[in-house]
Amino acid sequence: MEAEKELESAWELNPTFDVAYNLGNTKYQLKKHREAAQHLSFALRNWPLVKTVAKLKPTAEQRFAESRAQVGAVAVTVGVAGAEVLVDGKAVGRAPLEGEVFVEPGEHQVEARQVGYAPASQTVTVAKGATAAVTLALAAAKSDGATEGGGSAGARGPVAGPPVVPVEPLPPPPKRNWVPVIALGAASAVGLGVGIGMMVASNAASDDVDVQGSAIIDAGGQCKQPPSAFVDRCSELNDAGSREETLGNGARVVFAASGVLAVAAVTYALWPRPKARVAAPVRVMPQVGAQSAGVTLLGVW
C-alpha cells in the first residue's frame, strides 16, 4: 500500500506522535495488529495537549485496545542502561525501553547486549492479550587478553626490515560545500511536516465523513437522491469527502517531493570527492659508462 510505505518512510525520518497515529491507523485498517498496537501506543504516550487533535484521541484509544487484544507483549527490564534489546533477533531499542514491545502470541526470545558485558537472553511464551515480564541481568565480561608478567599475548619486539623510503605528505582533500546539503535537508523536513499535517487533516475529514454518513443513515435518509430535509446534510457530507480526497492527494504529492529532496541531499553528501594524487618518491641513480657519466631521475609526475 502506497500510503503505508510513505508513512513508514516518514516514521524513519521523524518519529513523532502524528506520524505514529497515522501509521497506526493504516496498520489497523490492514489488520496488522502488532504494528498497529506498537505505533498507536507510542502516539498515546506522546499525545500533545492541543485542542485541534483532542477529538482524534478516542479513535486512537479504541483502535489501540482492539489491536492490543489480538497480540501479546513483553515488558523488558535490563540491569545496564543503554544496552541494546532484541526480540527474536531484531533490535527494538535500548534500555530502558519506553513502553511494552508487542509480539504475536507464542514463544519469543528476548536478548540484551552491551559492550563490555556478556549477553543475556530469556525465552518466554506470551498469550494473546497478555504481557510477559522479562528481566535481564548483564554480567561484566572477563578480559583474557593479558599474559603473565603484564605483557599482552602475541607481543613481539621490533623486527628488522627494509629502510623506509620517505614519501611526501598527501595534500589535504578539497573541502565539501555543505550548503546544498543543508538547504535540501531543510526543504525536505519542511515538506515532510506539511505532508504530515495534511495527512492528519485528511484522516480527520475521513472521520467526519464516517460520522455524518452514519448520522444520515440512522435518521432514515440517503444522499443518492436526498429528500429536501437531507439536502444540506448531504452537501456537508460531500464537502467533507472532497476535503478528505484533496488533502490525501496533496499529502502524497508533498511526501513524494520531500523524499526526492532527501535523496538529493544524501546523494550529494555521499558522492565521492576527487582523491588527491599520491606523490611517489623521486630516486636519483648514478650512471657511469666507459666514456660518459651522469644521473638518472626515477619518479612519477
DAJO-V498594 format. One line per field, one symbol per residue. ss: DSSP state (@ for helix, = for strand, . for the rest). phi: phi as a letter, one per 30 degrees, with the letter a starting at -180 (. if undefined). burial: b if it has 9 or more other C-alpha atoms within 8 Angstrom, else e. Layout:
ss: ???
phi: ???
burial: ???
//
This chain:
ss: .@@@@@@@@@@@@...@@@@@@@@@@@@@...@@@@@@@@@@@@@.....@@@@@@@@@@@@@@@@@@...=======.....====..=====......===..========...==.=======....======..==.....=.@@@.=..........................@@@@@@@@@@@@@@@@@@@@@@@@@@@@@@@@@@@@@@@@.........@@@@@@@@@@@@@@@@@@@@@@@@@@@@@@@@@@@@@@@@@@@............======....======...
phi: .ddddddddddddbdcddddddddddddddicdddddddddddddcdddbddcddddedddddddddddcbcabccbbdcdiddcbbhicdbkcdddcidcdbdekcbccbbbadibddbbacbcccdicbcdbcccccddddbdccdiidcdidbddcdadddddbdddddddddddeddddddddddddddddddddddddddddddddddddddddicacdbddedcdddddddddddddddddddddddddddddddddddddddcdddddddddddcccbdbbbdbaalbbccabb
burial: eeebebbbebbeeebebbbbbbbbbbbbeeebbbbbbbbbbbbbeeeeeeeeeeeebeebbebbbebbbbbbbbbbbbebeebbbbbeeeebebbebeebbbbbbeebbbbbbbeebbbbbbebbbbbbbbbebebebeeeeeeebbeeeeeeeeeeeeeeeeeeeeeeeeeeeeeeeebbbebbebbbbbbebbbebbbbbbbbbebbeebbeebbeeebbeeebeeebbebbeebeebbebbbbbbebbbebbbbbbbbbebbbebeeeeeeeeeebebeeeeeeeeeeeeeeeeeeee
//
